[in-house]
Amino acid sequence: MRYRYFVLITAFLLFPFAISQSVHGQGRGFRGGRSTPQDDNRRVADQNLVHFLLNNHDKIKRTVKEIPNGVETTTESDDAQVAAKIQEHVRWMKVRVEKSKPIRMRDLLFRELFQHTDKIKMVVKSTDKGVHVTETSNDPYVAKLIQAHAKVVSGFVAKGFAEARQNHSAPSRVEAPNEVPAARKNNPGRENRKK
């Protein structure tokens, strides 16, 4: 009987911990596992980089060109220290995407983006003053996530911490361009009816 109470009490005490680990688990992690802040030895360094860039957002210039399957971005600074930090930050963010080591999981857009890292391709080229990045996906929804993320990062550049304190919603899933909407499948010719 004591053993049964011990098991129940132990389960009761560990349940909140188990729930917090599943809620705070960060993306798919390595080889499909869960990644947590405790096993992310880059987290503090990357947060410091982000804070440095947010503090110096007024020294950063950024252009974004949306392409059908993602974005092409150029992020630069005339300040050599800021330019070096941009390059370092983007290099480590590419690693985070490749290894599914997410950040900003409180933000719905970032949370959703990091659920699809296996569908993201990043090509990073350093420039004299920063980086040029082409970020794409063959999945139309993930391409929309990439585009939404690029807009948010541009907001970070424009507003610094004021934008970084905000949470950002993920775009809704849309039908792929070649898909026929269910309403049209079920009622062909419906779109031709007069209203």
Helices and strands as residue ranges (DSSP letters): H 2-24, G 30-32, G 37-39, H 43-55, G 57-59, E 61-67, E 70-76, H 80-99, H 108-114, G 117-119, E 121-127, E 130-136, H 140-159, H 161-164, H 182-186, G 190-192
